[in-house]
Amino acid sequence: MRIAFMGTPDFAVPALHALHHAGHEIVAVYCQPARPAGRGRKIRPCAVQQAAEALNIPVYAPLKLKKQPEEFERFNALNLDVAVVAAYGLILPAEMLNAPRLGCLNIHASLLPRWRGASPIQSAIWAGDQQSGVSIMKMDIGLDTGDVYLEGVLPITLQTTAQSLHDDLSALGGKLIVQTIKNLIDNPSLTSTPQSEDGVIYARQLTKEDGKIDWSLSAKEIDQQIRALTPWPGTYTNLDGNLLKITKATLSQDKGSAAAGTVHQTSNRLIVTCGDQHTIELLEVQLAGKKAMSVQDFLRGYTINSGTVLGK
């Protein structure tokens, strides 16, 4: 099939590689323009652009698509069978949605209609969902409202972080989009399934402020927050007037009896009492301006007295 691939971050790269490996003719890749990144703020192309250039696929990076007739004309001239969209970052106008012969397919990182929107991976973990997945959806003008061709399910465990789930869903998305297109080739009249009107929930855009830990919450809720926001935007608390990032933690079997946020240190372990008197063990932390390190290494250079209250 003649395909245009539209994506920007590393989440989309496995799907691009999978489509290329399957032998499809990827005639164009669309992605966000190169922007400053890293500590040096050097202009750096996105992960999808780097992957496309390595495969010698033409890359287009328009700043916007709406009310840009020249962009629609270029897209229409590609004479596409289908466009595949994965975390592209721009909204496609109706003219572009309808241009490919089979429309535009979106690789969405949730089991629709749950977690439409911007942060489906983080939101599923933060909410305590027991599973997540990928939906291959035929796009329409709504926000993740299109009919679904295929879904794949993955479990969310107590070890699942946003990074690990991102990587697993990214790989699954590559497999499912190849299978969906094969199904469409075998059966051009293949129908998709409308999303249920029940269970619709939106995943909002996250900010750095979402990472602030409220120790009055239950240990389970705080554990979900930490895992959901690792690695971005990350979770943090206040320690003796300093910002302390918590990059890894786990639910502890220890029971607390002090105020929420109180630290108990024993045998190079840091146990924090939460609002429900259950506890979280901090495993890896990072002071502002320092590297992330294990709690054992951290305590070699920083003393935290038992009874210290985090968040004050």
N, C-alpha and C positions, 0 to 999 in steps of 0.2 A: 504493500500500500504506500501511497504518497502521503507523508506525514509531516506536519510542522509540530515541533516540540516546544512547549512554553513553560519554563521554570527558571528558578533563580538559585536557591540554596542547595546545600549538599543533600538534602532530603530527596531532591529530584534526580540526582545523578544516576542511581541504580536503574531507574526506569528508562532513562536515555540510553544507557549501555544495553539494557535488556532488549529494547526495540531495535537497536543497531545490530546486536548479536542475532536477533531473530530474522534478519535479512530485509527489514523494511527500508524503504527509500525515505530517509529523513532529509527533506529538501531545505529545511530552514530550522534554526533554533532561535527562539525569542527569550530574552532575559532582561533583568534590570541593568541599567548602565553601570559601568565600573565606578566605584566610589571609594573615598578614603577609608582605610581599615588598619587595625593594629595600632600599636603604640606610636609608630612613626607617622601614622595617618597618610601613608602612601596610597596612591590610586591603585586599586587591586580589582581585577575582574572577578565576578562571582564564580562559584563552583561550577555551575552549569556552563558558563562561557568557556572556562578552562577545559572542561570535558569535551565540549563541542569542537573547540579548536584542535584538540588532540585527535579528534576523529575527522578533521577536515570538513566540517559541516559549516555552511555560512551562518553567521550570527547577526541578529538584529537586536538593537537595544534602545527602542524608542522611550522617551521620557514619559509619554502618555499616549493613549489610544483614542479616547473619546474626542469627538469633534475633530478628528484628524483624517480627512478623506484620503490623503495620500497614503496613509498607513493601511487603510482598508483596501485601496486599489492594489497595493503591493501584495497584501495577504491574499486577496481574491485571485491575483494573477498566478499564484502558486499552484492553482488547480488541484487542491488537496482532496484526498479521500477522507481524511480525518485529522483533527488537531488534538494533541494530548497536552493537558495542562496539569502541572504539579507545583504548587506553591509559587506561582509566577509573581504575584504581587501587584498586578494591574487588573482592573475589571475590564472584561471584554465587552464591547458594545454589541448590540443585536446583529449588526451587519456582519461582524466577524464570527459570531456564534453560528450563524446560518450559512456561512460561506462554504465550509467543507461538505463534501457529498454526504457524509455520515454524521456531520455535526462535530462538536467538541466534547471530548471526554476528560473528566477531571479525576485525578487520583487524590481522594480526600482521606485524611488520617483519622477517621472515626467511623462508627457504625451508625450511619444516618438513619433517622433524623436527629439522633443525639449528638450534640457538640458540633453543630454548624458553626462556622465563623473562624476566628483568628487563631485560637490557641487550643485546638482539640486534644492534643497529646497531654499537655500540662493539666488541662481541666479534668480529664478523665482520672488522672492519678490523684489530683487534689480532692476530687469529690468522693474518692474511695471506690470507684468502679472496679469491678472484678475482671472486666475484660475491655479490650479496645479492638481496633481493627482498621481495615481499609475498605472504602467504598469506591467503586468505579462508577461514576455518575455521568449521565448525559447532561451537559450544562444547559441551563436556561437563564433568563435575565434575573432570576432571584438569587439570593445569597445561599448557595449550597442547597437549593430546593429541587434540583432536577431528579428525574427518574434514575434508578440504580440498575446497572447491568449485573454486577458481581460484587460479592463481599468476601472478605477473609477475616477471621477472628484470631486474636492473640490474648492470652491471659495477662492480667496485671497481678503481680505478686508483691510481697512485702520487700522484695529486693529491687523492684522495678523503679527506675528513675526516668525522668523525661529523656535523658540522653539514650539510655538503653532501649526504651520504647521507640523513640525516634528512629534508631538504627534498624530495629526489627521491622517496624512498619514501612520504612523506606525500601528494604529488601522485598517485603511482601508486595508492596505496590508495583514494583518492577515485574514480578511474576504475574500479578493479576491483570495488569494492562496488556501484557502479551497474550494472555489467555482470552481476554475480552475481545481483542482484535481478531484473534483466530476464530472465535465464535462468530463474529460478524462476517468474516470471510466465508466460513462454512454455511452460514445462514444469514444472508443480507436482510431478511425480514425479521430478524431476531428482535423481540420486544423487550423493553426494560420495565421495571416495576416501580410504580409511583411510590413515593415515600408516604409513610403513615402520617396522619395528622396528629396522632398521639405521640407523646414523648419528645416533642420538639424542644430543644434547649440550645442556647447560643453560648459559645465560648468567646468571651470578650478579649480585647487586646490587653496584654499584661504590661505592667510598668515595674520599675525598680522598687517602688513603694510596696508592692505586693509581697516583697521578700521579708518585711519586718515581722518578726515572730512575736506573737502575743502568748506569753507563757500561761495565761489563765485558761487557754483552751485545753482540750484533752490531749494526752500523749499521742493518741491515734491521729487526731487532726493535725498536730504539729509534724508528726512523722510524714504524713501525706503531703503537707506543704513543702517540707524539705526535699522530698523525692521529686515532687512535681516541678519544683523550680530549680532543679539541678540539671544543667549548669547555668541556665539563664532564666530569670534575672538573679538567681541566687537568693539565699536566705541569710538573715543577719540579726544580731542583737547587740545590746550595749554591755560592755564589760569595763567597769571602772572608768567610764567616760570615753572608752575607745570602741570603735566599730569592730565587731568580731563577726566574720562570715563563718557560717557553718556549711561546710562543703560535703560532709558525710556524717550520718547519725543512724541510730537504730533504736527500736523499741527495747526497753530494758525490763527485766523481770523484777528489778528492785522496786520496792514500794516507798513512796515518799511520805513525809509527815510534816513538812515545812511549807512555807508560803510558795506560791507558784513562782518559778524562776530561780529557786534556791539551788545552789550547786553543792553537791557532796562529792569530795575527792577521796578516792581510795585506790591504792596500788596503781597509780598512774592512770586512773580512769576518772572521767568527769561525768557524773550522773546529775541530771537536772529534773527537779520535781515540776510536774505540770499541774494544770488546774484541777484535774480529777484525781490527784495524788498518785497517779501512775507516772512513770519516768521515761526519759529519753537519755540514751548514752551518746555523748558526742565522740565521734571517731576521727574526724579530720576538721581542722579549723584554719582560719586565715585572718591575721590582723591586717588592717589597712596598710598598704605599702609593702607587705611581706608576701612570701610564697605560702601556698597552702601546705600544711604539714599534718602528720599524725598527731593525735593528742599527746602521745608519749614524747615525741620530739618537742612539741610546743611547751610542755611542762618542764622541760630541761632548762628553758630560758625564761619562763614566766610563772610566777607563783599565783595560784588562785586558792584562797583559803576556803575551806568548807564553811558554808553559811553565806557566802557571797551570793547576791541576788542579781541575776541577769536582767537586762532590760530597763534598769533604772537610769 
